[in-house]
Amino acid sequence: MAQLSFSGGKTGGRLLVVSNRGACTLRQTPGGLEIIPAVSGLVSAVEPILRREGGIWVAWGGRCGQEPGHLLPLPEGESKYLFAEVVLSSEEIKGFYDGFSNSIMWPLCHGFLEKVQFEENYWQLYRRVNEKFARTVVKMSSHNDRVWVHDYHLTLLPALIRRQRPVLSISFFWHVPFPPVELFATLPWAGEILRGLLACDQIGFHTESYVRNFLQAVEEILRARVDYLNSTIHWGGRKIRVIAAPIGIDWREYLTLAAREEIKGKAEQIRLALQSDYVLLGVDRLDYTKGIPQRLQAFSHLLTNYPWLRGKVALLQVVVPSRVETAAYQSLRQEIEKLVGEINGLFTTDYQVPVRYLYRSLTRQELVGHYLAADLALVTPLRDGLNLVAKEYVASKARGTGGLLLSPFAGAALQLKGALLANPYHPREMAEQIKRGLEMPLPEQQQRLSSMMRIIREQDLEWWWQQVKGMSNNAEQPEVAAND
């Protein structure tokens, strides 16, 4: 494989996507470099755009070391775009990724202040990795390219790029919740992060509430001039546009998969195996923000208070492994598995097991099979930036029946008005809404699915790209008393 040596100066107008992880993971083997496709919400949203537009994806490939990164054509053999690998050292992975990103920014943005570990060393390594990404982006870009940075891992990157590419178009999309200013201000480096972001031309969030929180943060922490009516910020002689644009999905793919006979057959096999009249489904990455223990407690409340449902309803809970080396996540897994065991011990009837638990990843085809098998999907995070599982489920069920129970604390709840809502912190409310979903008449199920599917069609992946691609250089003459 060729090492990273591409110069972007000969061509222009390309799209450069920059994120912590990209569309693939690289692994060095005795036979050479192995390219392993990655599965994530970011990849599902961004890769189709990059395949169509062409360009470069700059990201960490998952490798640990000091050597220069590789420049690879992706997909292999088709060369729709280039993948520019950033290699991180073990120290950088620990401080930047495990430390600042996952132990500070992730819990802070989701409102779990008690889990935040403010460490100065994490911040120093976070800065260092952002600088490493910046060197790669500057090397790969020319002045008329468009740079599109993603998520809280790389908040310093826009300003680092802007210093060397002052007229470059830079846009940013923030994929997690942006917390209220009172919470964000607890971050000792809040000002530096906001200054990094304000080097962008445009900043996108999933919801208007995240936009409002961000505008308040830059106004109160940086004393920037904010136009709330037009969602713009005046900073350093420039005007930054801030938008709300929830990510869409490729709904046609899920609709097509759901129509395949082998996938419908898989759904029937799942239902037969569960031996239940009603199937509830949860699909979540292992994370404390997803509310899995609370969901299990609500299911226990359901079986306790509505005993006629025992033996008639099963919960199929899929947990996708994540951050398996982290003690907090190991503890969460143990808590989940303990609750599963307790519920099954109490409520198994004639060997019909009420909770079926899978701790593994599913392929997209397997996932759609599970969606089709479910009468009611439970998407009940304690806090979630958006949640694409909710949209995927609706798209898979659009030609049939089914229900969706959503947490009001998931960004998707603002779009999917046809869903039932329940507070994940309130097990009785959750249980009552589950019961309501199971008893819902078929015409109402179809009407609710239809209304949600209409939004998913209208605000799909292409719609999202049209909203966020308004990346243009809009630098203005310095304002009076520039405030940077």
N, C-alpha and C positions, 0 to 999 in steps of 0.2 A: 504494500500500500504506500502511496506517495505521502510524504509528510506535508504538513501545512505550509505551503509556500505560495499560495495563490495571491496575486495582486489584483485588486479590484479597480485599478485606475483606467483600464482600457475600455471598459464597458460601463454603462450606467443605467439608471432607472430600475434596478432590480430590487426585490424584496429580501431583506435580511431579517429573519426571525431569530430572536435571542431568548433562551430560556435556560433554567437550570438543567433540566433533562429534556432530551429530544425524542425523535421518533424511533431511536434504536439504542441498545446497550451494546458496547463493544467488549469482547473478552479475548484475551491473548491465549491461544492454544498452541500445542506443539506443531500443529499444521498451519498455523497462521492466525490472522485476526478473524474472529467469528462475529458476525453481525446478527444480533437478536432483536427482532421487532419489539417495540415497547407498546403497551396497552395503557392508555390513560385518557381522561377527559380532554386534556390539552392536545394530545396527539389526534384524537378523533375530530377535534374542532379545527386544528391548524394545518395538519398535513394535507387534507384535500385542497385547501387554499394554496399551499405552497407547491403542490404537484401541478396545479393549473397555472399559477402565476410564474412558476420557476423562481430560482434564487438560491439562497443559502440559509441553512439552519445552523446556528452557532449554539452549542450546548455541551455540557459535560457528558461524556459517553459512559460514565460509570467506572472508568479505570482509575487506578491509583498509581501514581508515579511522578516522574520529573521530566520525562522526555516530551518533545513537541507533539502536538496532537496530529491526527490524520485528517486528510481531506478526502472524503469518500463520495462517489456518486450514489444517490438513492432515488428510487429503489434500485437494488443491484441489477445491473444490466440494462435498466431503462433510463437512468440518469435524468430524472425529471428535475432534480435539484441536487445541491451539494450539501453534505453534512460536514461542518467544521468542528472537529473535536477539541474541547478544552480539557486538558488532563489536570487533575487535582492531586496534591500530595495527601498522605494519610492525616497529617496535621490539619490541612485545609478542610478535608472532609469532616473531621471531628468538630472543628471550630465553626466553620461556615455553614455546613449542612445540618449535622446533628445538633450543633450548639445554637448559633444565632437564628437560623431559619426555623428549626423544629422545636427548640426549647425556649425561644423568645417570641419570634414573630407569629408562629402558628397559634400558640395558646393565647397570646395577646389579642390577635385579630378575632378570635372566636369567643373572647370574653372570659377566658379561664386564667385570670390574673394569678391565682394561687399556684398555677403550674409553671409560671414564667421564672426562668433562671437568669437574672441579669448578671452577666459576666463580662468584664472588660476585655478579656482575651478573646471571647467569641466575637466581639465587635471588631477587634483588630484583624482577625482572620476573615471576617465578612468583608471588610474594606479591601483586604489583599486579593480576595477572589474576585470581587467586582472589578478591581484594577486589571486582573489577569484577563477577564472577559473583555474589558475595554480594549486592551492591546490587540486581541484577536479581531474584534469588530472593526477597529480603525484600519488594521492591515487588510481586511477583506473588502472594505467599502470604498466607494468613490463618492464624490460630493452630491451627486444627484440620485443616489440610492435612497430607499426608504427603510428605516430600521424600526422594527416592531418588537419591543421588549415585553416579556411576560413575567408577572407575579413578584411577590415580596422578596424573593431571593436576590433580586438584582435592582434594588431601588436606587443605588448610587450610580448605576451604569449610565443613565442618560446624561448626567452632568459630566462624567468622565469622558464620554464620547464628544459632547458638545465643545469641550475645550479644544479638541483637535480637529473637529469637523463642525465649525460654527454654523454652516448653512445647511447641514444635513437634516432631512425630515426624520423626526424621532417621535414615535408613538408608544404608549404603554398601556397594557391591560392588566388590571388587578383582579385576580380570580377568586379571592377569598373575601369575607366581609371586611369592610373598613370600619373599625370600631368608633364609638363616640369619642369626641376630643378628650373628655375627662379620663378615659381609659388610655387612649393613645399617648397622652402627655406624660404618663408614668414612664414611658420609654426614655432613658437618658439621652438617646441619640435621635429623638424624634425630629429635631430641627434639621439635622444632617440628612435624614432620610427624605424629608419633605423638599429640601433644596435640591437633592438629587433628582426627584421626580419632576420638579418645576423646570427642568431643562428640556422637557418634552414640549411638543406642539399640541399634543392631545393625550388625555388620560381617560381610560374607560373603566367602568365598573358595571356590575350586574344590575344594580337597582338604584333608584333615586335616593333611597335612604343612605346608601354608601356614598353616593355623590355628595349629599348634604353633609355627612360626617367629615368627608375629606375637605370640603370647602370651609367648614368651621375650623378644622385643624390648621389649615394654612393661614386663615385669618387670625386665629388666636395665638398660635405658636410663633408664626413668622411675621405677623402684622402685615400680611399681604393684602392688597386691595382686591376684594371679591365682589363680583357682580352675580348675585344669587338668581336674578331673573333670567339671565342668559347663561348661567353656569360657566362663567369664565373667570380667570384669575389674571391680574396684571402684576407682572413680576419681572424685574430686571430689564425693562424696556420691551417686554414681549407679552403677548396675550395667549394664555393657555386655555384650550377648550376642554371641558370635562363633561363626559357623556355617560348616560346609563344605557347599556345595550347587553341584555342577557344572551348568553351563548345559545344558539340553536343546535339542532341535530340534523343529520341526514335522514329524515323520516322515511324517505322512500326505501332506504336499505332495510329498515326494520319491518316495514310493511311487506316488502318482498320476501324477507326471511320468514315472516310469520305465515306466509301463504305456501311455503314449501311443505310437501307431504311428509318428508322425513322428520321435520321439526315439529309438525303437528303430532306425528306419531310419538316423538319423544315426550311431548307434553302429556299425552295420554298415559304413557308408561309411568311418568312421575305421579300422576293422580292415582293410578292403580296401586303403586307402591305405598302411597301414603294412607290408603284405606280410609279416606275421609270424604264427607259430603262437601266440605268447604276447605279451601286451601288459602292460607295467608302466606305472603312472601316478603322477606326482607333480604336485600342484597346490599352489603356495606363493606367498605374497607375497614380493617381493624383500626379504630380510632375512637378516642373518648368523646369526640364531638358528635358522633353518629347516634348516640342514644340507644345503643343495643341493650345494655342492662335494663334501662327504663322500659324498653319495648317488651322485654321478657317479663318484667314485673307487671306490666299492663295485661299481658296475656294470661298470667297467673290470676290476676284479678278477674278477668273475664270468666275463666273456668271455675273460680271460686263462687262468683256471684250469679252466674247463669249456668247452673249444673247440667241443664238439658243439652248444653253444647258439648259436654264431655263425650268423647268418642265420635263426634261429628265434625270437629274442626281440628286442623293441624297447621302448625306454623313451620314453614320451611325457611330457616335462617342460614343464608350464605354469608360467611365472613372471609373476605379476601386478605391474606396475610400482608402485613405492612410493618416496617420498622421492627422486625422480629428480634433484633439484638437489644432493643431499648427496654430497660427494666419496667417502665411504666406501661408499656404495651404488653409485655409478658404478663404483668399483673392483671391488666384488663382482660386478656384472653382467659386467664384462670377464673376471673369473676364470671365471665360469660358462661364458661363451661360448667362452673358450679351451679349457676342458676338453671341451666338446661337440665342438669342432672336432678336438681330438686323438683323442678316442674314435672319431669317425666316420672320421677319416683312417686309423686303425689297423685298424678292424674292419668296415668296409663290405664286404659280400660279394655279388657279382653285382648290385651297385647297390642292395642292400637296406641302407638306412641305419639303424644301430642306435639312434641318439638323434634323436628329433624334438623340436624346441625351439620353444615358442611364448612370445613375450614380449608378453603382452596380457591384458586382462581377459576373462572369459567371462560370458555371461548365465547365469542359473540353468538354463535349458533346455539350453544348450550344455554346461554343467557336468555335468548328469545324463547327457547323451549320452556324455561322456567316461568317466564312472563306469561306465556300462553296457559300454563297449568294453573295459574293463580286466579282466585276469585277476587282477592283484594290485596293490593300491594301496600306495604307499610313503609313509608319513607318519612321517618320521624326523627331527624337529627335534632340535637340540642341547639346547634347553630351550623349553618351551611351556606356557603357563598351563593350557590344556585342549586345544584343536584340534578345531574343528567339522567339518573336512573328513573326518576319520575317521568321524564319526557319519553325515554325509551320504552317504558312500560305502556304508556298510552298509545304510542305509535304502533307497538306490536299488537295491541288489543283493539285497534280502531275498527276492525271489521267484525268484532264480536261483542262480548259483554265483559264487565269487570268493573272494579272500583279502585280508587286511589285514595289512601289516607295520608295526608301531608301534615308535617309540622309547620306552624306559621312562622317558624324561625329558619326555614329554608327559603332562599331567594326565589325558588320556583313557585312558591305559593302565591306570589304576586301576579304571576302569569296564568297559572292553571286554576282558574276560579271554579271549575267544575269538581275539584277535589273536595273531599271531606277534610276538615281541619280538626286537629286535636293537640293540646299542649302536652309535649312528651314528659314534662315534669309532674303531670297529673294522671296517675294510673287509672282512676275511675273514669275520667273523661275519655281517655284513650280506649278503655274497654267498651264504653257506651258507643263510641263512634265506630269501633270495629263491629259491634253487634248491628248497628244501623247499616253499615256497609254490606254485611252478609244478608240482611233482610230486605235490602233495597229492591224494589220491583225492576224487572228487566227493562221496561221502557225508560225508567229514570236512569238506569245505568247507561243505556245507549245515548240518552240525551246529554248526560254529563261527559261521557267519552267524546261525543261529537263536538261539544263546545271546546273541550281541551285540545282536541285534534286540530280544530280550526286555527287556534293560536299557534300550535306547533308548526302547521303548514305555513302560516303567514310569517312567522318569526323564526324561520329555519336558519340553517348554516349560511346560506347565501345572503339572507336578510342581515344577519349579524355582520358578515364581511362588508356589506355595503355601508353599515353604520360606522364600523371601526376603521375602514380603510381611508377615511378622510384625513390622511397624513399629508400635511403640506407645510412648507416652511412659511411661517407667518410672522417672522421677526419684524418688529417695528422700531421706529426711532425710540431711543431711551426716553422713559417717562420723566417727568419732573421728580427729582429726588428718588432715583432708582433705588429699590429697596432690597438689593441682594448684597 
